[in-house]
Amino acid sequence: MTRPIDDLITVRDYLRYAASRFSEAGLHFGHGTDNLWDEAVLLVMRSLHLPLENNTLFLDARLTRDERQLILERIDRRVHERKPVAYLIGEAWFMGMPFHVDERVLVPRSPMAELLETGLQPWLADQPVERVLDLCTGSGCIGIAAATVFPDAMVDLSDVSDDALAVARSNIELHELTDRVTAIRSDVFDQITGSYDVILSNPPYVDAEDLADMPDEFHHEPRLGLEAGDDGLAIAHRILEKAAQHLNPGGLLIVEVGNSWHALDMALPQMPFTWLEFDNGGDGVFLLTREALVAGLGKS
């Protein structure tokens, strides 16, 4: 009786096989891809250290037995353990940039990448950006991407998790940004000093009901990075309460709250949130200037 490792020889063979297995298994896609073909391409190509684009040259290349074994093992784990591909290959992509990831951090997938690609325009206008804070940073992807968009800015990455900060520091080194990007352990703003021109945050925002109903893939991610109380807003409220103290005049606060955005709108009807729209999908991201935030809080 033959085995897949004996019958499947080329890159093309393994792409087809992975796609078939993923389709048969009824997997959930939402950690960097949204369909089974892109998932197969990501797993196979990056397991072989091959590019995700312009890779047709390699499709009929024959694989070594060790390479075949590695890919088959990863396909099997993706199907039976429901482990996201990013964790299997130790890599995820954000704003076209690679990042180290493992189960100490969430898999990067924030629509904030689209905002950063435009330099936060038109909301930033001609406001200079000298300091940026990525609050609840996880892998560090948002803050590190911001550092590439604003090459003169100093960037702080903060998180309450020492495990997450270890991953973030590895990504600071990966992108050779140790001179401008710093990782700080802080429970929201508790250990943050000074003020910033831009504060970006993708904090935990999953409510209790959604957390219980999430597909198996999400349960490989750190619970600390997902759950935020019964309504998903425990961290968002803390951010809103203190953010103005750490924003320069004209500064921007941009926070992702995902499906909890309706609950936040109802909880703070006086807050003049700007809810952002995205061409590439995603929602639940609000923007506030420091002045709008102060007005919404009724503070001076």
N, C-alpha and C positions, 0 to 999 in steps of 0.2 A: 504494500500500500504506500503510495507516494505521499509526500508532505509538501506543504506550500513552499518551504525553503528549497526543495528540489525542483519544483515546477516554475517558480517565479524567479526570473533572472535579471531583468532590466529595471531601470527607474520607472519606465512606463508601466511595467507589470505591477510594481508595488503601489503606484498611484491608483491604478484600477482596483487592485485588491483592497486597499485601505478604504476607498470610496464604497465598495460593495459591502464591506464589513460594517462601516458606519451606518449605511442605509438600513441594513438588516437589523442593527441593534437599536435604531430609533434614538440616537443620541441627541442631547441638547447642545446647541451651538450658541455661544455668547461670550466667549473668552478670547476675542481677537478675530474670530471668523463668525459668519452667520449662515454657512451652508457646508454640506459635507465635502464638496470638492475642494474648497479653499482649506478646509481642515486637513484633508488628505495631503494637499500640496505642502502645507506648513509642516506637517509631521515628517513626511518623507524627505523633502528637500533640506530642511534644517538638520535632520538627523545625519544627513550626508554632507553638511556644511556647504550646500549649494545655494545659489541665489533664488529668491522667490520670484524675481522678474527676469525676463529675457533668458530663460533656462531651457529652451527647446533643444539646444545643442546636446543636452545631457540625457534626453528622454530614452534613447536606445543604448545608453552606456550600461555595461554589465557590472553587477555588484559582486564584491567579494562575499564569501560565506559569512564572515563576521558582520559585515554591513547588513546583509539580509536578516541575520539573526536579531540584530539590534532593532531593526524596523519592525519585524514581526512581534517582538516582545512589546514594543511600544504600542503597536496597534492593539494587541491583546489587552494591555493595561487600559488603554483608552476605552475599549469596549466593556471590559468586565469590572474595572474599578471606577469608571466614569471620571477618571482623572483628566483635567484639562491638558491639552497638548503643551501649553506653555510650561507647565510643571514637568512634563515628561522630557522636554528638550532643554529646560532651564533658561528659556529666553522668550521675551515678548517684544512687540514693536509698538511704539507710540510716536506719533508725528514723524513717521519714517525713520525712527532711530531705534536701535536694539537696546534692550535692558535685561540685566540679569533678574530672574524671578524664581522663587520657589515658594513652598507653602507657608512661609513666614509673611508673605505679602499678598495682596490682591493682584490678580492679573490686570494690567493696565487696559482700560477700555473707555476712558472718559471722553465725552465730546469736546472737552476743553482743548483737545489737540487742534480742532478746527479754529477755535478762537485764537490760539497762539500763532497759528500759521498766518493769520492776518495782522499780527502785531497788536492784538486787542483793539483794532480799529473797527468802527469810528469812535468808540467810547473813550479811548485814551487821548484822542486828538493830539495836541502837541505837548501833553504833559510829559516831562522827563521821567525816566525810570532809572533810579539809582539803587533802589533796594526792593527786593521781592521776597515774600514769604510764601512758602508752600506748606500749608497747615494740614496735619494728618497725612503726611507725605507718602507713607507706604514705601514703594520701590524707589521713590524720588523722581518718577518720570515727569510729572508736571513741572516741578521746579527746575529740573535739569533742562527740559525743553525750553522753559522760559529763559534760562541762562543763555541758550543759543540764539534766541530771538532778540534778547537785549544784551548784547556783548559787553556793555560797559557796566552792567548791574552786578551788585553783590546779592547773592541769593541764599536764603536760609531754608533748610528743609527740617521740619519738626514733626515729631511723632512721639506718642507715649510708649510705644513698643520698642524695646531694645533690639529685638529680633528684626523688626522692620528697618530700624536705623542701620543695622549691620548690612542689610541688602542695599539700602540707599547709599551708604558709603562706598560699597563696591561699584555702584553705578557712577558715582562721582569720579572715581578713579578710571572707570572704563572710558568715560568721555573726557578725561584729562581736564577736569574743572576744579581741582583741589585749591587753586588760587582764588576762586571766586564763589564757590559753593560750599556751605558748611551744614553739617547735620547736628541738630539740637534735640535733646530729649525734653519734651514738654507735654504736659496734659493740657491740650488746647493752648491758652495763652499764659499758663502759670509761670513758665520760665522764659517767656519772650520779653525782650527789652527793646526799647526804641520804637521807631515808627517806619512805615514802609509806603512806597508809592503804589504797590499792588500786593494784595493778599489773595491768593488762590487756594481753594480748599475743595477736596473731594472727601468729605468726612464719612464716617458710618451714617447710613440713613435708612436702613431697612427696618420696617416695623415688625412687630412680633408675628403677625399673621403671614406676611410675605416671607419672613424667614422660615417659618414652618413649612411653607408650600414650595420653597425653591427646589429646582431640579437637583439631582445628586451632585452634579458637577460643582455647584456652589459650596457644597459642604466640605470640599477640600480646602477652601479658602479660610483664613483665620477669622473666627467669629468676631473677634475684637474689631476687625475692619469693616464689619457689616452691620451688626445690630446696634440700634439706637433707641431703645425703649419701645413702649407700646405703639407710639405714633410715628416712630422713626425720626424724631426731631430733637432728641436729648442733646446731641452735640451741636446741631444747628442753632439752637437757642443760646447756647453758651458762646458760640462764635459771634452772634449778633449782639450780645450784651457787651462784649469787650472789644470788638474789632475797631470801633472808632478811636479808642485810646491808642491804637497802633497804626493808624492811617495818617499820612500827611494830608494837608489840604488838597482837595481835588483827587485824592487817592481812590483806587477802585477796590471793592470787595466783590469777588466772584466765587460763588459756592454752588456745588452740585448737591441737590437733595433728591434727585430721581423721582420715583413715584410718590414720595412724601410731599411734593410741592403743593398739592391741593390742600393738604392739612396745614401746611405752613401759611398759605394764603389766608385760610380761615382763622388761624390762630392769631395772626397779626394783620388785620384788615387795614390798619393805619400805615403800614409800612409800604413805601412806594417802590416795590420790587419791579425791576425790569426783567421779565422772563425771556430768555434768549432762544432764538430759533436756529436750527442747524440744517445745512444743506445735506449733510452726510448721515443724518439720523441722530437721535438722542434728544432728550428734553430734561426739564427739571433743574435747570441751571439759572440762578438769578444773579443779577448785577446791581450793585448799589455804589454810588459815590459816597465818600465820607459825609458830605453835607446831607444827602438824602437819608442816610442811615441815622444821623443825629436827629434830623427832623422826625423820622418815623418813631424813634425812641422817645421823643419829646424831651430831649436833653440839649444842653448847650455845650 
